[in-house]
Amino acid sequence: MAIRGSCLCGGVTFEIDKAVGPMEFCHCNRCRKVSGSAALLMIGVNTADYRFLSGRALVRTYAAPILYRPPAYHSTFCSTCGCPVPHPDPEGEWLEIPAGLFDADPGVKPDKHIFVELRPAWDESRDGLPQYTGKELYKLRTGKELPPDFQMRTHSLPKKDPI
């Protein structure tokens, strides 16, 4: 049975056959800005198990500046309510969908916190889940160390002259 999801206004709808995970709390500053919260909880889904149902004309994408190397961070959202939504036509074999969009239980549970070194001082995770820095996450996913020239950069707005 398909698991449906939607944005806040209901204009964008989609469904998945199943979630495969991971289900991660991302604490990077870009995900925090997209969610407006301490973290963005995302669920991994195989692209073959995903179907975009309605609202294609409402979907907009913002490509944030590249911090280290391509690809850029993309934020896809409903132009009516501003809610983050999955891309109508995702590339690749796998995509991440914000957990709060699902209208029913996706059948997976959170399994980790990532980019914890970027977590704000007021955010304390007490749920007992594993916590990974960007460096640790890279090694977990690739089996390799980060390149020696890697420097963690954070999203920031350009400086404006005071008025």
PyMOL commands that place a pseudoatom at each C-alpha (Angstrom):
pseudoatom trace, name=CA, resn=MET, resi=1, chain=A, elem=C, hetatm=0, pos=[0.000, 0.000, 0.000]
pseudoatom trace, name=CA, resn=ALA, resi=2, chain=A, elem=C, hetatm=0, pos=[1.354, 3.411, -0.997]
pseudoatom trace, name=CA, resn=ILE, resi=3, chain=A, elem=C, hetatm=0, pos=[2.321, 5.987, 1.617]
pseudoatom trace, name=CA, resn=ARG, resi=4, chain=A, elem=C, hetatm=0, pos=[1.127, 9.453, 0.604]
pseudoatom trace, name=CA, resn=GLY, resi=5, chain=A, elem=C, hetatm=0, pos=[2.605, 12.810, 1.416]
pseudoatom trace, name=CA, resn=SER, resi=6, chain=A, elem=C, hetatm=0, pos=[1.727, 16.446, 0.839]
pseudoatom trace, name=CA, resn=CYS, resi=7, chain=A, elem=C, hetatm=0, pos=[2.731, 20.033, 1.496]
pseudoatom trace, name=CA, resn=LEU, resi=8, chain=A, elem=C, hetatm=0, pos=[1.013, 22.330, 3.989]
pseudoatom trace, name=CA, resn=CYS, resi=9, chain=A, elem=C, hetatm=0, pos=[-1.578, 23.671, 1.515]
pseudoatom trace, name=CA, resn=GLY, resi=10, chain=A, elem=C, hetatm=0, pos=[-2.152, 20.268, -0.128]
pseudoatom trace, name=CA, resn=GLY, resi=11, chain=A, elem=C, hetatm=0, pos=[-1.290, 21.561, -3.589]
pseudoatom trace, name=CA, resn=VAL, resi=12, chain=A, elem=C, hetatm=0, pos=[1.744, 19.265, -3.928]
pseudoatom trace, name=CA, resn=THR, resi=13, chain=A, elem=C, hetatm=0, pos=[1.149, 15.545, -3.391]
pseudoatom trace, name=CA, resn=PHE, resi=14, chain=A, elem=C, hetatm=0, pos=[3.275, 12.447, -3.877]
pseudoatom trace, name=CA, resn=GLU, resi=15, chain=A, elem=C, hetatm=0, pos=[3.437, 8.826, -2.785]
pseudoatom trace, name=CA, resn=ILE, resi=16, chain=A, elem=C, hetatm=0, pos=[6.037, 6.165, -2.137]
pseudoatom trace, name=CA, resn=ASP, resi=17, chain=A, elem=C, hetatm=0, pos=[5.830, 2.382, -2.037]
pseudoatom trace, name=CA, resn=LYS, resi=18, chain=A, elem=C, hetatm=0, pos=[8.276, 2.202, 0.864]
pseudoatom trace, name=CA, resn=ALA, resi=19, chain=A, elem=C, hetatm=0, pos=[10.971, 4.117, 2.681]
pseudoatom trace, name=CA, resn=VAL, resi=20, chain=A, elem=C, hetatm=0, pos=[14.369, 2.455, 2.853]
pseudoatom trace, name=CA, resn=GLY, resi=21, chain=A, elem=C, hetatm=0, pos=[16.235, 4.928, 5.032]
pseudoatom trace, name=CA, resn=PRO, resi=22, chain=A, elem=C, hetatm=0, pos=[18.384, 6.222, 6.356]
pseudoatom trace, name=CA, resn=MET, resi=23, chain=A, elem=C, hetatm=0, pos=[16.209, 8.559, 8.420]
pseudoatom trace, name=CA, resn=GLU, resi=24, chain=A, elem=C, hetatm=0, pos=[18.600, 11.268, 9.583]
pseudoatom trace, name=CA, resn=PHE, resi=25, chain=A, elem=C, hetatm=0, pos=[18.368, 14.465, 11.580]
pseudoatom trace, name=CA, resn=CYS, resi=26, chain=A, elem=C, hetatm=0, pos=[20.612, 16.825, 9.574]
pseudoatom trace, name=CA, resn=HIS, resi=27, chain=A, elem=C, hetatm=0, pos=[22.007, 19.719, 11.628]
pseudoatom trace, name=CA, resn=CYS, resi=28, chain=A, elem=C, hetatm=0, pos=[23.884, 21.469, 8.796]
pseudoatom trace, name=CA, resn=ASN, resi=29, chain=A, elem=C, hetatm=0, pos=[23.035, 25.134, 8.670]
pseudoatom trace, name=CA, resn=ARG, resi=30, chain=A, elem=C, hetatm=0, pos=[21.365, 24.858, 5.253]
pseudoatom trace, name=CA, resn=CYS, resi=31, chain=A, elem=C, hetatm=0, pos=[18.964, 22.145, 6.418]
pseudoatom trace, name=CA, resn=ARG, resi=32, chain=A, elem=C, hetatm=0, pos=[18.267, 24.152, 9.556]
pseudoatom trace, name=CA, resn=LYS, resi=33, chain=A, elem=C, hetatm=0, pos=[17.397, 27.191, 7.435]
pseudoatom trace, name=CA, resn=VAL, resi=34, chain=A, elem=C, hetatm=0, pos=[15.126, 25.153, 5.143]
pseudoatom trace, name=CA, resn=SER, resi=35, chain=A, elem=C, hetatm=0, pos=[13.301, 23.629, 8.127]
pseudoatom trace, name=CA, resn=GLY, resi=36, chain=A, elem=C, hetatm=0, pos=[13.367, 26.690, 10.396]
pseudoatom trace, name=CA, resn=SER, resi=37, chain=A, elem=C, hetatm=0, pos=[14.287, 24.313, 13.208]
pseudoatom trace, name=CA, resn=ALA, resi=38, chain=A, elem=C, hetatm=0, pos=[17.235, 22.644, 14.947]
pseudoatom trace, name=CA, resn=ALA, resi=39, chain=A, elem=C, hetatm=0, pos=[17.444, 19.957, 12.245]
pseudoatom trace, name=CA, resn=LEU, resi=40, chain=A, elem=C, hetatm=0, pos=[15.731, 18.654, 9.138]
pseudoatom trace, name=CA, resn=LEU, resi=41, chain=A, elem=C, hetatm=0, pos=[14.591, 15.036, 9.475]
pseudoatom trace, name=CA, resn=MET, resi=42, chain=A, elem=C, hetatm=0, pos=[14.954, 13.375, 6.065]
pseudoatom trace, name=CA, resn=ILE, resi=43, chain=A, elem=C, hetatm=0, pos=[13.979, 9.891, 4.885]
pseudoatom trace, name=CA, resn=GLY, resi=44, chain=A, elem=C, hetatm=0, pos=[15.784, 7.985, 2.131]
pseudoatom trace, name=CA, resn=VAL, resi=45, chain=A, elem=C, hetatm=0, pos=[13.595, 6.584, -0.655]
pseudoatom trace, name=CA, resn=ASN, resi=46, chain=A, elem=C, hetatm=0, pos=[14.493, 4.684, -3.832]
pseudoatom trace, name=CA, resn=THR, resi=47, chain=A, elem=C, hetatm=0, pos=[13.500, 6.776, -6.851]
pseudoatom trace, name=CA, resn=ALA, resi=48, chain=A, elem=C, hetatm=0, pos=[11.736, 3.744, -8.372]
pseudoatom trace, name=CA, resn=ASP, resi=49, chain=A, elem=C, hetatm=0, pos=[9.410, 3.694, -5.332]
pseudoatom trace, name=CA, resn=TYR, resi=50, chain=A, elem=C, hetatm=0, pos=[8.454, 7.396, -5.647]
pseudoatom trace, name=CA, resn=ARG, resi=51, chain=A, elem=C, hetatm=0, pos=[5.652, 8.991, -7.646]
pseudoatom trace, name=CA, resn=PHE, resi=52, chain=A, elem=C, hetatm=0, pos=[4.870, 12.693, -7.885]
pseudoatom trace, name=CA, resn=LEU, resi=53, chain=A, elem=C, hetatm=0, pos=[1.073, 13.041, -8.053]
pseudoatom trace, name=CA, resn=SER, resi=54, chain=A, elem=C, hetatm=0, pos=[0.066, 16.709, -8.248]
pseudoatom trace, name=CA, resn=GLY, resi=55, chain=A, elem=C, hetatm=0, pos=[1.244, 20.285, -8.068]
pseudoatom trace, name=CA, resn=ARG, resi=56, chain=A, elem=C, hetatm=0, pos=[4.110, 20.250, -10.556]
pseudoatom trace, name=CA, resn=ALA, resi=57, chain=A, elem=C, hetatm=0, pos=[3.407, 23.888, -11.505]
pseudoatom trace, name=CA, resn=LEU, resi=58, chain=A, elem=C, hetatm=0, pos=[3.687, 24.911, -7.836]
pseudoatom trace, name=CA, resn=VAL, resi=59, chain=A, elem=C, hetatm=0, pos=[7.184, 23.484, -7.301]
pseudoatom trace, name=CA, resn=ARG, resi=60, chain=A, elem=C, hetatm=0, pos=[10.170, 25.847, -7.269]
pseudoatom trace, name=CA, resn=THR, resi=61, chain=A, elem=C, hetatm=0, pos=[13.825, 25.063, -6.661]
pseudoatom trace, name=CA, resn=TYR, resi=62, chain=A, elem=C, hetatm=0, pos=[16.491, 27.238, -5.094]
pseudoatom trace, name=CA, resn=ALA, resi=63, chain=A, elem=C, hetatm=0, pos=[20.122, 26.243, -5.758]
pseudoatom trace, name=CA, resn=ALA, resi=64, chain=A, elem=C, hetatm=0, pos=[22.264, 27.604, -2.935]
pseudoatom trace, name=CA, resn=PRO, resi=65, chain=A, elem=C, hetatm=0, pos=[25.867, 28.605, -3.704]
pseudoatom trace, name=CA, resn=ILE, resi=66, chain=A, elem=C, hetatm=0, pos=[28.347, 25.736, -3.824]
pseudoatom trace, name=CA, resn=LEU, resi=67, chain=A, elem=C, hetatm=0, pos=[30.398, 25.556, -0.622]
pseudoatom trace, name=CA, resn=TYR, resi=68, chain=A, elem=C, hetatm=0, pos=[32.989, 22.931, -1.505]
pseudoatom trace, name=CA, resn=ARG, resi=69, chain=A, elem=C, hetatm=0, pos=[32.342, 21.299, -4.860]
pseudoatom trace, name=CA, resn=PRO, resi=70, chain=A, elem=C, hetatm=0, pos=[29.303, 20.469, -7.005]
pseudoatom trace, name=CA, resn=PRO, resi=71, chain=A, elem=C, hetatm=0, pos=[26.536, 19.605, -6.796]
pseudoatom trace, name=CA, resn=ALA, resi=72, chain=A, elem=C, hetatm=0, pos=[24.865, 22.613, -5.235]
pseudoatom trace, name=CA, resn=TYR, resi=73, chain=A, elem=C, hetatm=0, pos=[22.466, 22.293, -2.299]
pseudoatom trace, name=CA, resn=HIS, resi=74, chain=A, elem=C, hetatm=0, pos=[18.951, 22.359, -3.736]
pseudoatom trace, name=CA, resn=SER, resi=75, chain=A, elem=C, hetatm=0, pos=[15.894, 23.374, -1.772]
pseudoatom trace, name=CA, resn=THR, resi=76, chain=A, elem=C, hetatm=0, pos=[12.651, 22.412, -3.515]
pseudoatom trace, name=CA, resn=PHE, resi=77, chain=A, elem=C, hetatm=0, pos=[9.469, 23.946, -2.146]
pseudoatom trace, name=CA, resn=CYS, resi=78, chain=A, elem=C, hetatm=0, pos=[5.795, 24.685, -2.814]
pseudoatom trace, name=CA, resn=SER, resi=79, chain=A, elem=C, hetatm=0, pos=[5.407, 28.222, -4.170]
pseudoatom trace, name=CA, resn=THR, resi=80, chain=A, elem=C, hetatm=0, pos=[2.014, 28.591, -2.461]
pseudoatom trace, name=CA, resn=CYS, resi=81, chain=A, elem=C, hetatm=0, pos=[2.775, 27.578, 1.143]
pseudoatom trace, name=CA, resn=GLY, resi=82, chain=A, elem=C, hetatm=0, pos=[6.613, 27.536, 1.159]
pseudoatom trace, name=CA, resn=CYS, resi=83, chain=A, elem=C, hetatm=0, pos=[6.752, 23.976, 2.466]
pseudoatom trace, name=CA, resn=PRO, resi=84, chain=A, elem=C, hetatm=0, pos=[9.793, 21.905, 1.409]
pseudoatom trace, name=CA, resn=VAL, resi=85, chain=A, elem=C, hetatm=0, pos=[8.705, 19.205, -1.052]
pseudoatom trace, name=CA, resn=PRO, resi=86, chain=A, elem=C, hetatm=0, pos=[10.465, 16.461, -3.038]
pseudoatom trace, name=CA, resn=HIS, resi=87, chain=A, elem=C, hetatm=0, pos=[11.462, 17.257, -6.607]
pseudoatom trace, name=CA, resn=PRO, resi=88, chain=A, elem=C, hetatm=0, pos=[8.871, 16.082, -9.167]
pseudoatom trace, name=CA, resn=ASP, resi=89, chain=A, elem=C, hetatm=0, pos=[11.573, 14.382, -11.286]
pseudoatom trace, name=CA, resn=PRO, resi=90, chain=A, elem=C, hetatm=0, pos=[14.487, 13.384, -9.039]
pseudoatom trace, name=CA, resn=GLU, resi=91, chain=A, elem=C, hetatm=0, pos=[17.764, 12.360, -10.625]
pseudoatom trace, name=CA, resn=GLY, resi=92, chain=A, elem=C, hetatm=0, pos=[19.631, 9.274, -9.530]
pseudoatom trace, name=CA, resn=GLU, resi=93, chain=A, elem=C, hetatm=0, pos=[18.525, 6.090, -7.822]
pseudoatom trace, name=CA, resn=TRP, resi=94, chain=A, elem=C, hetatm=0, pos=[17.739, 7.621, -4.423]
pseudoatom trace, name=CA, resn=LEU, resi=95, chain=A, elem=C, hetatm=0, pos=[16.223, 10.777, -2.952]
pseudoatom trace, name=CA, resn=GLU, resi=96, chain=A, elem=C, hetatm=0, pos=[15.551, 12.271, 0.469]
pseudoatom trace, name=CA, resn=ILE, resi=97, chain=A, elem=C, hetatm=0, pos=[12.086, 13.440, 1.513]
pseudoatom trace, name=CA, resn=PRO, resi=98, chain=A, elem=C, hetatm=0, pos=[11.374, 15.566, 4.606]
pseudoatom trace, name=CA, resn=ALA, resi=99, chain=A, elem=C, hetatm=0, pos=[9.747, 13.230, 7.144]
pseudoatom trace, name=CA, resn=GLY, resi=100, chain=A, elem=C, hetatm=0, pos=[7.065, 15.717, 8.171]
pseudoatom trace, name=CA, resn=LEU, resi=101, chain=A, elem=C, hetatm=0, pos=[5.479, 15.620, 4.706]
pseudoatom trace, name=CA, resn=PHE, resi=102, chain=A, elem=C, hetatm=0, pos=[4.166, 12.071, 5.067]
pseudoatom trace, name=CA, resn=ASP, resi=103, chain=A, elem=C, hetatm=0, pos=[0.464, 11.785, 5.850]
pseudoatom trace, name=CA, resn=ALA, resi=104, chain=A, elem=C, hetatm=0, pos=[0.935, 8.296, 7.369]
pseudoatom trace, name=CA, resn=ASP, resi=105, chain=A, elem=C, hetatm=0, pos=[3.700, 6.356, 9.115]
pseudoatom trace, name=CA, resn=PRO, resi=106, chain=A, elem=C, hetatm=0, pos=[6.552, 5.820, 6.609]
pseudoatom trace, name=CA, resn=GLY, resi=107, chain=A, elem=C, hetatm=0, pos=[7.606, 2.673, 8.469]
pseudoatom trace, name=CA, resn=VAL, resi=108, chain=A, elem=C, hetatm=0, pos=[11.134, 3.753, 9.411]
pseudoatom trace, name=CA, resn=LYS, resi=109, chain=A, elem=C, hetatm=0, pos=[12.506, 5.427, 12.529]
pseudoatom trace, name=CA, resn=PRO, resi=110, chain=A, elem=C, hetatm=0, pos=[15.268, 8.029, 12.942]
pseudoatom trace, name=CA, resn=ASP, resi=111, chain=A, elem=C, hetatm=0, pos=[18.679, 6.341, 13.025]
pseudoatom trace, name=CA, resn=LYS, resi=112, chain=A, elem=C, hetatm=0, pos=[21.242, 9.136, 13.463]
pseudoatom trace, name=CA, resn=HIS, resi=113, chain=A, elem=C, hetatm=0, pos=[22.121, 12.825, 13.768]
pseudoatom trace, name=CA, resn=ILE, resi=114, chain=A, elem=C, hetatm=0, pos=[24.511, 14.204, 11.142]
pseudoatom trace, name=CA, resn=PHE, resi=115, chain=A, elem=C, hetatm=0, pos=[26.695, 17.320, 10.912]
pseudoatom trace, name=CA, resn=VAL, resi=116, chain=A, elem=C, hetatm=0, pos=[26.494, 17.657, 14.680]
pseudoatom trace, name=CA, resn=GLU, resi=117, chain=A, elem=C, hetatm=0, pos=[29.498, 20.003, 14.750]
pseudoatom trace, name=CA, resn=LEU, resi=118, chain=A, elem=C, hetatm=0, pos=[27.221, 22.606, 13.137]
pseudoatom trace, name=CA, resn=ARG, resi=119, chain=A, elem=C, hetatm=0, pos=[24.454, 22.208, 15.688]
pseudoatom trace, name=CA, resn=PRO, resi=120, chain=A, elem=C, hetatm=0, pos=[23.625, 25.472, 17.501]
pseudoatom trace, name=CA, resn=ALA, resi=121, chain=A, elem=C, hetatm=0, pos=[24.650, 25.736, 21.157]
pseudoatom trace, name=CA, resn=TRP, resi=122, chain=A, elem=C, hetatm=0, pos=[21.013, 25.657, 22.324]
pseudoatom trace, name=CA, resn=ASP, resi=123, chain=A, elem=C, hetatm=0, pos=[20.322, 22.322, 20.591]
pseudoatom trace, name=CA, resn=GLU, resi=124, chain=A, elem=C, hetatm=0, pos=[20.955, 19.222, 22.690]
pseudoatom trace, name=CA, resn=SER, resi=125, chain=A, elem=C, hetatm=0, pos=[20.097, 15.768, 21.357]
pseudoatom trace, name=CA, resn=ARG, resi=126, chain=A, elem=C, hetatm=0, pos=[19.136, 13.408, 24.154]
pseudoatom trace, name=CA, resn=ASP, resi=127, chain=A, elem=C, hetatm=0, pos=[17.514, 10.628, 22.159]
pseudoatom trace, name=CA, resn=GLY, resi=128, chain=A, elem=C, hetatm=0, pos=[20.489, 8.246, 22.284]
pseudoatom trace, name=CA, resn=LEU, resi=129, chain=A, elem=C, hetatm=0, pos=[20.894, 8.061, 18.491]
pseudoatom trace, name=CA, resn=PRO, resi=130, chain=A, elem=C, hetatm=0, pos=[24.425, 7.976, 17.031]
pseudoatom trace, name=CA, resn=GLN, resi=131, chain=A, elem=C, hetatm=0, pos=[25.857, 11.410, 16.251]
pseudoatom trace, name=CA, resn=TYR, resi=132, chain=A, elem=C, hetatm=0, pos=[28.250, 12.028, 13.365]
pseudoatom trace, name=CA, resn=THR, resi=133, chain=A, elem=C, hetatm=0, pos=[30.336, 15.016, 12.340]
pseudoatom trace, name=CA, resn=GLY, resi=134, chain=A, elem=C, hetatm=0, pos=[30.684, 15.745, 8.631]
pseudoatom trace, name=CA, resn=LYS, resi=135, chain=A, elem=C, hetatm=0, pos=[34.095, 14.066, 8.636]
pseudoatom trace, name=CA, resn=GLU, resi=136, chain=A, elem=C, hetatm=0, pos=[32.772, 10.943, 10.350]
pseudoatom trace, name=CA, resn=LEU, resi=137, chain=A, elem=C, hetatm=0, pos=[29.753, 10.791, 8.033]
pseudoatom trace, name=CA, resn=TYR, resi=138, chain=A, elem=C, hetatm=0, pos=[31.938, 11.019, 4.931]
pseudoatom trace, name=CA, resn=LYS, resi=139, chain=A, elem=C, hetatm=0, pos=[34.030, 8.073, 6.141]
pseudoatom trace, name=CA, resn=LEU, resi=140, chain=A, elem=C, hetatm=0, pos=[30.904, 6.097, 7.090]
pseudoatom trace, name=CA, resn=ARG, resi=141, chain=A, elem=C, hetatm=0, pos=[29.381, 6.562, 3.632]
pseudoatom trace, name=CA, resn=THR, resi=142, chain=A, elem=C, hetatm=0, pos=[32.477, 6.277, 1.434]
pseudoatom trace, name=CA, resn=GLY, resi=143, chain=A, elem=C, hetatm=0, pos=[34.977, 4.318, 3.516]
pseudoatom trace, name=CA, resn=LYS, resi=144, chain=A, elem=C, hetatm=0, pos=[37.501, 7.094, 2.802]
pseudoatom trace, name=CA, resn=GLU, resi=145, chain=A, elem=C, hetatm=0, pos=[38.932, 10.052, 4.677]
pseudoatom trace, name=CA, resn=LEU, resi=146, chain=A, elem=C, hetatm=0, pos=[37.927, 13.549, 3.598]
pseudoatom trace, name=CA, resn=PRO, resi=147, chain=A, elem=C, hetatm=0, pos=[40.322, 15.106, 1.068]
pseudoatom trace, name=CA, resn=PRO, resi=148, chain=A, elem=C, hetatm=0, pos=[43.170, 16.981, 2.795]
pseudoatom trace, name=CA, resn=ASP, resi=149, chain=A, elem=C, hetatm=0, pos=[42.056, 20.304, 1.295]
pseudoatom trace, name=CA, resn=PHE, resi=150, chain=A, elem=C, hetatm=0, pos=[38.529, 20.007, 2.699]
pseudoatom trace, name=CA, resn=GLN, resi=151, chain=A, elem=C, hetatm=0, pos=[37.404, 22.873, 4.903]
pseudoatom trace, name=CA, resn=MET, resi=152, chain=A, elem=C, hetatm=0, pos=[33.941, 22.918, 6.441]
pseudoatom trace, name=CA, resn=ARG, resi=153, chain=A, elem=C, hetatm=0, pos=[32.175, 25.981, 5.141]
pseudoatom trace, name=CA, resn=THR, resi=154, chain=A, elem=C, hetatm=0, pos=[28.847, 27.229, 6.283]
pseudoatom trace, name=CA, resn=HIS, resi=155, chain=A, elem=C, hetatm=0, pos=[26.108, 29.058, 4.483]
pseudoatom trace, name=CA, resn=SER, resi=156, chain=A, elem=C, hetatm=0, pos=[26.192, 32.765, 5.155]
pseudoatom trace, name=CA, resn=LEU, resi=157, chain=A, elem=C, hetatm=0, pos=[24.585, 35.795, 3.629]
pseudoatom trace, name=CA, resn=PRO, resi=158, chain=A, elem=C, hetatm=0, pos=[26.695, 38.460, 1.918]
pseudoatom trace, name=CA, resn=LYS, resi=159, chain=A, elem=C, hetatm=0, pos=[27.624, 41.363, 4.164]
pseudoatom trace, name=CA, resn=LYS, resi=160, chain=A, elem=C, hetatm=0, pos=[25.479, 44.434, 3.563]
pseudoatom trace, name=CA, resn=ASP, resi=161, chain=A, elem=C, hetatm=0, pos=[26.439, 48.014, 4.165]
pseudoatom trace, name=CA, resn=PRO, resi=162, chain=A, elem=C, hetatm=0, pos=[24.638, 49.511, 7.163]
pseudoatom trace, name=CA, resn=ILE, resi=163, chain=A, elem=C, hetatm=0, pos=[21.949, 51.969, 6.190]
for i in range(1, 163): cmd.bond("trace and resi %d" % i, "trace and resi %d" % (i + 1))
show_as sticks, trace
zoom trace
